[in-house]
Amino acid sequence: MYSQLEDPYLYEHDNDRDALARFLLRAAGEQMIYQEPVFQELARAAAMLTQTAGTREARCLRPGWEEELLGTSLSHYVGIAQLLWVSAISCAGRFDPTSLEAPGAERICAEIPATTILSVAEKHFVTDTAAFRQANEQARITTDPLLRRYEYNPLRTTPLVKGYGPGLLAPVNHLIPAKASPLGIYYTGVAKFGGAFAQDLGDLFEAYVGRQLGLLPDATVLPEIAYGQNQALSVDWIVITEELVLLVEVKSVRPTAHLRLANERRGDELQRMLGRAYEQINHTAALIASGRKEFAVVPTDRPVHGLIVTMEPFHIVNAPLQRPLLPATTVPITVCSISELEDMVTITDTPVGRLLLERAADAQRSTYALREALSGHTHARNAVLDAGWNSYPWRHAAAGQAPSESAGAAL
């Protein structure tokens, strides 16, 4: 009802078949970005950025990059984000720096010095009214005030604001831990180092997806295969299971403002970011089916499916409202986020290959997000994420608790 009052596309384009797709894209970009599981986001930071080896020589992510970019170690950076977050949850949306001098705070400061907490918070998490207003104006790409809420929110860069009463105010507390996720660190790194940082992170992300696929039981995971005189490359990963062959293409991309706004550029943006991945999967499937010698190790006696893994979710991308904007293929292809993949590889009550075949055979469910097909199944712990989380010094502070509970216990 609220959207009916203010969304111009709902009352100006009643006869436009694409109006629903545009509305859903905007609603997803406004709401679902706040629904990513925090444990996975924070554990993935260490698992990907400190425990995964890339395949190319890094230009930015070299020894010492954490201190140069973040002003402290990655472990401390994640801990500071968690501390600020749990304070906002527990203290009516505020973090009071003087709380670090209160009784009991020595447990926190024994892990991360108070001076480090305050300096990193000021550098990476805090803004003031003037700076926020300037960033807010610079972020606008539309002149329509009714669409502004769907655009970039500067609080995603600096989730704490000073000058509004004692301490620091967190208008949207869930944006605090997002700063310490790989995606949050991506934006921080690109702002400082430019495209070289994005390339380094993309390389790590591809390798990290391979580590996750390696958790699949009874599956063979092959890296990309070079073929032909020019040594062209196949998809990033080929997973062979008893039920099917899964072709996995990794894209360290994220929806742009034009896609979130669902404006006239959304089709071009979607094609630019994901189109090549569809074509790569389709081409690799054809190479396998043709019996090309370089792919002799890949069986041809079972179905072939494609999976495109992205660093940030592309909401409703598998739906009929979106799929026609992307290349047609001869094999079923699903786009999923990294958090969905992290959940999929831990299913224990059914083979993942069978799950994907059953999902693809359902004309309706195959257009949903992959996460829908994962619900209702039993899952094991994700060993890669657990290793990331266990690298943080406070991991035993409150064993078995969620990140917010663990931080709350320390606070």
Secondary structure, 3 states (H helix, E strand, C coil): CHHHHHCHHHHHCCCCCCHHHHHHHHHHHHHHHHCCCHHHHHHHHHHHHCCCCCCCCCCCCCCCHHHHHHCCCHHHHHHHHHHHHHHHHHCCCEECHHHHHCCCCHHHHCCCCHHHHHHHHHHHCEECHHHHHHHHHHCCCCCCHHHHHHCCCHHHCCCEEECCCCCEECCCCCHHHHCCCHHHHHHHHHHHHCHHHHHHHHHHHHHHHHHHHCCCCCCEEEECCEECCCCEECCCEEEECCCCEEEEEEECCCCCHHHHHCCCCHHHHHHHHHHHHHHHHHHHHHHHHCCCHHHCCCCCCCCEEEEEEECCCCCCCCCCCCHHHCCCCCCCEEEEEHHHHHHHCCECCCCHHHHHHHHHHCCCHHHCCHHHHHCCCCECCCHHHHHHHHCCCCCCCCCCCCHHHHHHHHC
